[in-house]
């Protein structure tokens, strides 16, 4: 029976604190435009921004409305767009990525990630995920996000796998529990060495 390792991205394959970087951006942008963090948050909440986490093709509208809400010039919006993706992607978790590459003769490898419109292009440009993982299942393309059961069942369908064939790796408890509710074995990623040991144990049966 074919075995699959299904990876989250942010906080797993990328070394990024998803709970912190949005606040850092709001602080940076607030300082740039003379606004408090609460003012930035309020303006963006009232800007009728499209949901980039569950929809594709809305990034241009999102950035146009965001720039207008903060009073940014087109040049400033370009800078903010770059700052966003630098924060969103951060840097690769090289050790875990190298371990994944080492598994390609032993297991099938895939990604299931809550994402934003444009993430596929940005992460491919920076990290070349498609050379390691197939399929790559993004919430903005699937229209459903973890821990909704539909996120996992859609990924399983794209993988052509049954739940018992899969080990899911995520750094947040909610998605881990969501996977387990779908019958998928899951590991909460904290440290690389523990996650790698869990993967090796799964593959060893």
N, C-alpha and C positions, 0 to 999 in steps of 0.2 A: 504494500500500500504506500503510495506516494505521501511524503510528509512535507508540510508547508510551515515556514516561519513568516508570520505576518507582523510587520513593524509599523508602529507610529513613527512620526517624523520629529516634530518639535519636542525637545527634551529627551529624545531617544537617539535618532540618527543625526540630529542637530543639537549642539550644546547651547541651548537657549532656555531662558526662564519665561515661559508663556504667561505666567501670572504677573511678571514685573515689566516686561518691555513695553506694553501699551502705555503704562503710566509714565515711563521714562520719555516716551515720545510726546505725550501730552505736556510734560514739564518742559521739554525742549521747545515745542511749538508755542507754548504759552509765553515763555521768556522771549521768543522771537517777535511775537505780536503784542506784547504788553498785556497779556491776559493771565489770570490765575488758572490753575489746573481745573478748578470747578467751572470757570467760565468756558474753557475749551470744551470740557465734557458737555456742558449745557448747549453750547452752540452746535456741536456735532450731533447731539441727541435731537435737536430741533431742525436739523438740516435735511431730513427726509432722505438719508443716504440709503442706497439699495443694499440688500443683504448679499454681500460678496461671499459669504460662507456657504450659501446654498444655491447660488446662481452663477452662470457664466455670462461673459459678454457685457458685464455691467461696470467694469473697472473705470472706463472713461467717464461715465456718469458719476461714479463715486468720487473720483478725484476732482472733477469740475465742481461738484456741490461742496466738497470739503474745502477746497480753496476759497470758494465764495463765502462760506460760513466763517472762515478765519480772516478774510480780507487779504488773501495772498495773491501776489502777482503770478502770472504763468511761469515765470522763471523760478519763483519760490515753490510753486507746486511741483515742478520737476525735482527740485532739491528734496522736498518732503517725500515724494514718491521713492526716491533712492534711499532716503533715511529709513523709510518704512520697511523696505525689503532687506536692508542690512540688518535691522533689528529683528525682523521676522525670521530670517534664515540663520543669522549669526554665523557660526562656524561648524564644520563637520565634526561629528564624533568619530574620529579617524579609527580608533581601536575597534569600535563596534562595526563600522563599515568594512574594515579589513577582515574581521571575523565573518561577516556576512559573505563577502567575496569568497572566502575559503570554503564556504558550504555549498557552492553551486553544483558540485558533483554529488552531493549527498541529500539535498533538499531543494524544494522550490521556494522562491523568495518573493514576497509581495509587500506592498505598502497599503495601509488604511489610515488616512490622515484627515482630521478636520482642517480645513484649508481656506484660503482666500482666492478669489478670481485672480489668475496670474501666477499662482504658486507653481504650477507645473513648469512653466517656462523659466521662472527664476531659479527653482531648485535644480532643474536640469542643467541650466547654464553654469551654476556654481558647483554642483556635486555629481552630475552625470548619473542620476539615479537609474535611468532606463537601461544602463549597461549591467545593472545588478538585479533589479526588481521588475517583475512582470506578473500580474498587472500592478499598476499604481492607481489606487482608488482614492480620489479626492472628494471631499464632501461637496465642494462647489460644483463638481461635475455630476455627481450622483444625485444631488438634491436632498441628501439626508446625512445627518451628522451623528457620530457617536455621542452618547450611548444608545441612541435609537436602534432597536433591533434591525430596522431596515438597512442600516449602514453595514452591519455584519452579513446579513443574508445577501445583500447585493454583492459584497466582496466575495463571498463564498461562490455565488453563481458565476462571477467573472473568473474566479480561480478554477472552477470546475472541481471544487473540493467539498467534502463533507466536514462537519465540525470536528469530528474526532481526528482528522488528519492535520489539524492546525494548532500551532502555538502562537498566541498573540502577545506582543510586547508593547506596553504603554507605560508612561510615567505618571499617569493619573488614575486614581482608584475608580472613578466613575466609569470610564471606558473599559477597564479591566473587568468590573462587575457586569457591565453590559455584555461583554464577550462571553463570560461564564454563563449568563442567563440564556445565551444562544447555544450552549453546549460546547463552546470553544475553550480549551485550556488556555490560561493566560498567566502572565508573570508581570508583576509590578516592577518596572525598572527603577532602580535606585543607583546601583553601581555596576559598572561594566562587567567586573569579574563575576558578580552574582548572576547577572543576566546571561552571560556566556555559559556559565555552569548550568543554568536552567535549560538553555537551548541544547547543550550537549546531552543533558540527561533525557530530554524529550526525544532527541534523535536516536539515542541508545536504547530507547524503549523501556 
